[in-house]
Amino acid sequence: MLPTVFHRNIRGALSVIFLAISLISAGRAQAQVSGATLTGTVTDASGATIPQAQIVITNVSTGVTRNVTTDSAGFYTAPNLLPGTYEVRVTATGFSTQVRLRSRRKRPQWS
């Protein structure tokens, strides 16, 4: 049997090691996210926000689409988009459809 003091020191050291490994793992998991987030606010010509507008974001190369809707303040967000060129199409009741091309270049990889 180990002396009580030694047993407490081992348990304390293991707790510190576990905490350090947890923090390192959390940092690495977060760093692996490779996508970008497209956000914006849809407004009319006078600057008034447009709630419930439909946004269709299409990757031009792959054809993959993401559909989002603006909130009550006209704000939208589309997270985790991969690098590429996107067509952004906005439709809303009572307005003409607007289409724009947006490009996101790949960021350099740091070791």
PyMOL commands that place a pseudoatom at each C-alpha (Angstrom):
pseudoatom trace, name=CA, resn=MET, resi=1, chain=A, elem=C, hetatm=0, pos=[0.000, 0.000, 0.000]
pseudoatom trace, name=CA, resn=LEU, resi=2, chain=A, elem=C, hetatm=0, pos=[1.240, 3.509, -0.851]
pseudoatom trace, name=CA, resn=PRO, resi=3, chain=A, elem=C, hetatm=0, pos=[1.594, 6.196, 1.822]
pseudoatom trace, name=CA, resn=THR, resi=4, chain=A, elem=C, hetatm=0, pos=[-1.333, 8.661, 1.894]
pseudoatom trace, name=CA, resn=VAL, resi=5, chain=A, elem=C, hetatm=0, pos=[0.808, 11.665, 0.890]
pseudoatom trace, name=CA, resn=PHE, resi=6, chain=A, elem=C, hetatm=0, pos=[2.228, 9.824, -2.132]
pseudoatom trace, name=CA, resn=HIS, resi=7, chain=A, elem=C, hetatm=0, pos=[-1.267, 8.655, -3.143]
pseudoatom trace, name=CA, resn=ARG, resi=8, chain=A, elem=C, hetatm=0, pos=[-2.618, 12.245, -3.047]
pseudoatom trace, name=CA, resn=ASN, resi=9, chain=A, elem=C, hetatm=0, pos=[0.315, 13.538, -5.101]
pseudoatom trace, name=CA, resn=ILE, resi=10, chain=A, elem=C, hetatm=0, pos=[-0.232, 10.873, -7.759]
pseudoatom trace, name=CA, resn=ARG, resi=11, chain=A, elem=C, hetatm=0, pos=[-3.956, 11.630, -7.938]
pseudoatom trace, name=CA, resn=GLY, resi=12, chain=A, elem=C, hetatm=0, pos=[-3.261, 15.390, -8.188]
pseudoatom trace, name=CA, resn=ALA, resi=13, chain=A, elem=C, hetatm=0, pos=[-0.640, 14.865, -10.882]
pseudoatom trace, name=CA, resn=LEU, resi=14, chain=A, elem=C, hetatm=0, pos=[-2.998, 12.637, -12.879]
pseudoatom trace, name=CA, resn=SER, resi=15, chain=A, elem=C, hetatm=0, pos=[-5.720, 15.280, -12.629]
pseudoatom trace, name=CA, resn=VAL, resi=16, chain=A, elem=C, hetatm=0, pos=[-3.376, 17.943, -13.987]
pseudoatom trace, name=CA, resn=ILE, resi=17, chain=A, elem=C, hetatm=0, pos=[-2.236, 15.656, -16.825]
pseudoatom trace, name=CA, resn=PHE, resi=18, chain=A, elem=C, hetatm=0, pos=[-5.844, 14.797, -17.727]
pseudoatom trace, name=CA, resn=LEU, resi=19, chain=A, elem=C, hetatm=0, pos=[-6.786, 18.497, -17.742]
pseudoatom trace, name=CA, resn=ALA, resi=20, chain=A, elem=C, hetatm=0, pos=[-3.803, 19.352, -19.968]
pseudoatom trace, name=CA, resn=ILE, resi=21, chain=A, elem=C, hetatm=0, pos=[-4.661, 16.575, -22.436]
pseudoatom trace, name=CA, resn=SER, resi=22, chain=A, elem=C, hetatm=0, pos=[-8.301, 17.722, -22.510]
pseudoatom trace, name=CA, resn=LEU, resi=23, chain=A, elem=C, hetatm=0, pos=[-7.312, 21.318, -23.283]
pseudoatom trace, name=CA, resn=ILE, resi=24, chain=A, elem=C, hetatm=0, pos=[-4.863, 20.270, -25.992]
pseudoatom trace, name=CA, resn=SER, resi=25, chain=A, elem=C, hetatm=0, pos=[-7.437, 17.960, -27.597]
pseudoatom trace, name=CA, resn=ALA, resi=26, chain=A, elem=C, hetatm=0, pos=[-10.107, 20.672, -27.565]
pseudoatom trace, name=CA, resn=GLY, resi=27, chain=A, elem=C, hetatm=0, pos=[-7.751, 23.124, -29.276]
pseudoatom trace, name=CA, resn=ARG, resi=28, chain=A, elem=C, hetatm=0, pos=[-6.847, 20.648, -31.980]
pseudoatom trace, name=CA, resn=ALA, resi=29, chain=A, elem=C, hetatm=0, pos=[-10.456, 19.691, -32.655]
pseudoatom trace, name=CA, resn=GLN, resi=30, chain=A, elem=C, hetatm=0, pos=[-11.385, 23.332, -33.130]
pseudoatom trace, name=CA, resn=ALA, resi=31, chain=A, elem=C, hetatm=0, pos=[-8.451, 23.955, -35.470]
pseudoatom trace, name=CA, resn=GLN, resi=32, chain=A, elem=C, hetatm=0, pos=[-9.639, 21.239, -37.853]
pseudoatom trace, name=CA, resn=VAL, resi=33, chain=A, elem=C, hetatm=0, pos=[-12.692, 23.207, -39.006]
pseudoatom trace, name=CA, resn=SER, resi=34, chain=A, elem=C, hetatm=0, pos=[-11.901, 24.244, -42.569]
pseudoatom trace, name=CA, resn=GLY, resi=35, chain=A, elem=C, hetatm=0, pos=[-15.020, 26.086, -43.690]
pseudoatom trace, name=CA, resn=ALA, resi=36, chain=A, elem=C, hetatm=0, pos=[-15.951, 29.729, -43.704]
pseudoatom trace, name=CA, resn=THR, resi=37, chain=A, elem=C, hetatm=0, pos=[-19.183, 31.377, -42.640]
pseudoatom trace, name=CA, resn=LEU, resi=38, chain=A, elem=C, hetatm=0, pos=[-21.129, 33.599, -45.017]
pseudoatom trace, name=CA, resn=THR, resi=39, chain=A, elem=C, hetatm=0, pos=[-23.280, 36.157, -43.216]
pseudoatom trace, name=CA, resn=GLY, resi=40, chain=A, elem=C, hetatm=0, pos=[-25.232, 39.170, -44.305]
pseudoatom trace, name=CA, resn=THR, resi=41, chain=A, elem=C, hetatm=0, pos=[-28.331, 41.286, -44.044]
pseudoatom trace, name=CA, resn=VAL, resi=42, chain=A, elem=C, hetatm=0, pos=[-30.861, 41.521, -46.850]
pseudoatom trace, name=CA, resn=THR, resi=43, chain=A, elem=C, hetatm=0, pos=[-32.188, 45.046, -47.415]
pseudoatom trace, name=CA, resn=ASP, resi=44, chain=A, elem=C, hetatm=0, pos=[-34.251, 46.831, -50.030]
pseudoatom trace, name=CA, resn=ALA, resi=45, chain=A, elem=C, hetatm=0, pos=[-33.198, 49.940, -51.973]
pseudoatom trace, name=CA, resn=SER, resi=46, chain=A, elem=C, hetatm=0, pos=[-34.206, 52.213, -49.076]
pseudoatom trace, name=CA, resn=GLY, resi=47, chain=A, elem=C, hetatm=0, pos=[-32.128, 50.200, -46.563]
pseudoatom trace, name=CA, resn=ALA, resi=48, chain=A, elem=C, hetatm=0, pos=[-35.097, 48.537, -44.845]
pseudoatom trace, name=CA, resn=THR, resi=49, chain=A, elem=C, hetatm=0, pos=[-34.377, 44.954, -43.815]
pseudoatom trace, name=CA, resn=ILE, resi=50, chain=A, elem=C, hetatm=0, pos=[-36.275, 42.089, -45.438]
pseudoatom trace, name=CA, resn=PRO, resi=51, chain=A, elem=C, hetatm=0, pos=[-37.296, 39.296, -43.068]
pseudoatom trace, name=CA, resn=GLN, resi=52, chain=A, elem=C, hetatm=0, pos=[-38.023, 35.761, -44.316]
pseudoatom trace, name=CA, resn=ALA, resi=53, chain=A, elem=C, hetatm=0, pos=[-36.038, 36.196, -47.551]
pseudoatom trace, name=CA, resn=GLN, resi=54, chain=A, elem=C, hetatm=0, pos=[-34.842, 32.887, -49.015]
pseudoatom trace, name=CA, resn=ILE, resi=55, chain=A, elem=C, hetatm=0, pos=[-31.094, 32.589, -49.654]
pseudoatom trace, name=CA, resn=VAL, resi=56, chain=A, elem=C, hetatm=0, pos=[-29.778, 29.765, -51.865]
pseudoatom trace, name=CA, resn=ILE, resi=57, chain=A, elem=C, hetatm=0, pos=[-25.977, 29.450, -51.819]
pseudoatom trace, name=CA, resn=THR, resi=58, chain=A, elem=C, hetatm=0, pos=[-24.627, 27.165, -54.566]
pseudoatom trace, name=CA, resn=ASN, resi=59, chain=A, elem=C, hetatm=0, pos=[-21.035, 26.012, -54.978]
pseudoatom trace, name=CA, resn=VAL, resi=60, chain=A, elem=C, hetatm=0, pos=[-20.463, 26.636, -58.698]
pseudoatom trace, name=CA, resn=SER, resi=61, chain=A, elem=C, hetatm=0, pos=[-17.929, 23.787, -59.072]
pseudoatom trace, name=CA, resn=THR, resi=62, chain=A, elem=C, hetatm=0, pos=[-19.811, 21.054, -57.205]
pseudoatom trace, name=CA, resn=GLY, resi=63, chain=A, elem=C, hetatm=0, pos=[-23.448, 22.143, -57.438]
pseudoatom trace, name=CA, resn=VAL, resi=64, chain=A, elem=C, hetatm=0, pos=[-23.868, 21.641, -53.680]
pseudoatom trace, name=CA, resn=THR, resi=65, chain=A, elem=C, hetatm=0, pos=[-26.447, 24.082, -52.283]
pseudoatom trace, name=CA, resn=ARG, resi=66, chain=A, elem=C, hetatm=0, pos=[-27.167, 25.511, -48.855]
pseudoatom trace, name=CA, resn=ASN, resi=67, chain=A, elem=C, hetatm=0, pos=[-30.568, 27.072, -48.126]
pseudoatom trace, name=CA, resn=VAL, resi=68, chain=A, elem=C, hetatm=0, pos=[-31.021, 29.640, -45.363]
pseudoatom trace, name=CA, resn=THR, resi=69, chain=A, elem=C, hetatm=0, pos=[-33.730, 32.149, -44.450]
pseudoatom trace, name=CA, resn=THR, resi=70, chain=A, elem=C, hetatm=0, pos=[-33.282, 35.633, -43.042]
pseudoatom trace, name=CA, resn=ASP, resi=71, chain=A, elem=C, hetatm=0, pos=[-34.529, 36.258, -39.516]
pseudoatom trace, name=CA, resn=SER, resi=72, chain=A, elem=C, hetatm=0, pos=[-36.840, 39.065, -38.389]
pseudoatom trace, name=CA, resn=ALA, resi=73, chain=A, elem=C, hetatm=0, pos=[-33.932, 41.547, -38.719]
pseudoatom trace, name=CA, resn=GLY, resi=74, chain=A, elem=C, hetatm=0, pos=[-33.084, 40.417, -42.277]
pseudoatom trace, name=CA, resn=PHE, resi=75, chain=A, elem=C, hetatm=0, pos=[-29.907, 38.658, -41.063]
pseudoatom trace, name=CA, resn=TYR, resi=76, chain=A, elem=C, hetatm=0, pos=[-28.692, 35.282, -42.368]
pseudoatom trace, name=CA, resn=THR, resi=77, chain=A, elem=C, hetatm=0, pos=[-25.739, 32.997, -41.707]
pseudoatom trace, name=CA, resn=ALA, resi=78, chain=A, elem=C, hetatm=0, pos=[-24.423, 29.964, -43.596]
pseudoatom trace, name=CA, resn=PRO, resi=79, chain=A, elem=C, hetatm=0, pos=[-21.592, 28.260, -41.665]
pseudoatom trace, name=CA, resn=ASN, resi=80, chain=A, elem=C, hetatm=0, pos=[-18.874, 25.850, -42.794]
pseudoatom trace, name=CA, resn=LEU, resi=81, chain=A, elem=C, hetatm=0, pos=[-18.692, 26.601, -46.507]
pseudoatom trace, name=CA, resn=LEU, resi=82, chain=A, elem=C, hetatm=0, pos=[-15.712, 25.048, -48.273]
pseudoatom trace, name=CA, resn=PRO, resi=83, chain=A, elem=C, hetatm=0, pos=[-13.364, 27.142, -50.431]
pseudoatom trace, name=CA, resn=GLY, resi=84, chain=A, elem=C, hetatm=0, pos=[-14.754, 27.914, -53.855]
pseudoatom trace, name=CA, resn=THR, resi=85, chain=A, elem=C, hetatm=0, pos=[-16.921, 30.213, -55.938]
pseudoatom trace, name=CA, resn=TYR, resi=86, chain=A, elem=C, hetatm=0, pos=[-20.549, 30.485, -54.880]
pseudoatom trace, name=CA, resn=GLU, resi=87, chain=A, elem=C, hetatm=0, pos=[-23.688, 31.789, -56.508]
pseudoatom trace, name=CA, resn=VAL, resi=88, chain=A, elem=C, hetatm=0, pos=[-25.843, 33.551, -53.931]
pseudoatom trace, name=CA, resn=ARG, resi=89, chain=A, elem=C, hetatm=0, pos=[-29.496, 33.845, -54.931]
pseudoatom trace, name=CA, resn=VAL, resi=90, chain=A, elem=C, hetatm=0, pos=[-31.923, 35.915, -52.843]
pseudoatom trace, name=CA, resn=THR, resi=91, chain=A, elem=C, hetatm=0, pos=[-35.687, 35.776, -53.287]
pseudoatom trace, name=CA, resn=ALA, resi=92, chain=A, elem=C, hetatm=0, pos=[-38.412, 37.482, -51.272]
pseudoatom trace, name=CA, resn=THR, resi=93, chain=A, elem=C, hetatm=0, pos=[-42.102, 38.045, -51.795]
pseudoatom trace, name=CA, resn=GLY, resi=94, chain=A, elem=C, hetatm=0, pos=[-42.710, 41.327, -53.633]
pseudoatom trace, name=CA, resn=PHE, resi=95, chain=A, elem=C, hetatm=0, pos=[-39.084, 41.703, -54.803]
pseudoatom trace, name=CA, resn=SER, resi=96, chain=A, elem=C, hetatm=0, pos=[-37.146, 40.597, -57.876]
pseudoatom trace, name=CA, resn=THR, resi=97, chain=A, elem=C, hetatm=0, pos=[-34.614, 37.795, -57.442]
pseudoatom trace, name=CA, resn=GLN, resi=98, chain=A, elem=C, hetatm=0, pos=[-31.020, 38.952, -56.982]
pseudoatom trace, name=CA, resn=VAL, resi=99, chain=A, elem=C, hetatm=0, pos=[-28.016, 36.779, -57.928]
pseudoatom trace, name=CA, resn=ARG, resi=100, chain=A, elem=C, hetatm=0, pos=[-24.352, 37.413, -57.091]
pseudoatom trace, name=CA, resn=LEU, resi=101, chain=A, elem=C, hetatm=0, pos=[-21.141, 35.396, -57.430]
pseudoatom trace, name=CA, resn=ARG, resi=102, chain=A, elem=C, hetatm=0, pos=[-18.832, 35.251, -54.399]
pseudoatom trace, name=CA, resn=SER, resi=103, chain=A, elem=C, hetatm=0, pos=[-15.409, 33.631, -54.220]
pseudoatom trace, name=CA, resn=ARG, resi=104, chain=A, elem=C, hetatm=0, pos=[-13.591, 32.303, -51.186]
pseudoatom trace, name=CA, resn=ARG, resi=105, chain=A, elem=C, hetatm=0, pos=[-9.951, 31.524, -51.706]
pseudoatom trace, name=CA, resn=LYS, resi=106, chain=A, elem=C, hetatm=0, pos=[-8.306, 28.736, -49.790]
pseudoatom trace, name=CA, resn=ARG, resi=107, chain=A, elem=C, hetatm=0, pos=[-6.292, 30.011, -46.814]
pseudoatom trace, name=CA, resn=PRO, resi=108, chain=A, elem=C, hetatm=0, pos=[-2.661, 28.938, -46.535]
pseudoatom trace, name=CA, resn=GLN, resi=109, chain=A, elem=C, hetatm=0, pos=[-2.079, 25.871, -44.364]
pseudoatom trace, name=CA, resn=TRP, resi=110, chain=A, elem=C, hetatm=0, pos=[0.153, 26.553, -41.355]
pseudoatom trace, name=CA, resn=SER, resi=111, chain=A, elem=C, hetatm=0, pos=[2.100, 23.744, -39.763]
for i in range(1, 111): cmd.bond("trace and resi %d" % i, "trace and resi %d" % (i + 1))
show_as sticks, trace
zoom trace
